[in-house]
Amino acid sequence: MNIRDYNFDTTQVTAMAIDTFNGNKLWIAFAKNSDNECVVQKVSANDLTQVDFEFVLPVDEILDIDKFDSDTIYFLVDDATALFYKTDPQQPTVPAPEAVNHTAILLHSPILMESDGTYTYILFPGSDTLDAQIVKYNDTVYVETIPLTGVHNAIGMTIDGTDIWVVTSESPSNLVRVYELSGGIYTYTVTSLSV
């Protein structure tokens, strides 16, 4: 077994994703540097010093990276105007990544994004007093907001092909199954997780 240790002492890593569509590559997003920029690098998964691409996103923080398919990669960001950026993973700098702006005034920042092959879902966690919500996009086009009334402090989300699953950090934690009824209406069930 060969273990390699890489020191990212220049700045903190805020998000990372593997890219198996275009070879064994990693996408690494870094926290703001001294120039007040968030750098993104596409590197070899076998040698992180081998940088294929590097570019800057003018945001406060890159929160998550979602590899949609061989032609599309999304960067979820914390920013006053942009919600996420979209680019081509094979040529991420030509053209420059496309910003998709917020559709409404946000009361809290998003934390995760997941794709199901058709739609991209963005999780807003809520807080002790704010309800969580999921915002649904078809590529860069806003589709709808799925409110999760009574669900607070979400920390994780995954999609199994049919349902969206959300977990909270409440005590006890809740597992939320979000699913679509006929006619495009979403509903959800909440299960308390206790041992």
Secondary structure, 3 states (H helix, E strand, C coil): CCCCCCCCCCCCEEEEEEECCCCCEEEEEECCCCCCCEEEEEEECCCCCCEEEEEEECCCEEEEEEEEECCEEEEEEECCCEEEEEECCCCCCCCCCEEEECCCCCCCCCCEEEECCCCEEEEECCCCCCCEEEEEEECCEEEEEEEECCCCCEEEEEECCCCEEEEECCCCEEEEEEEECCCCCEEEEEEEECC
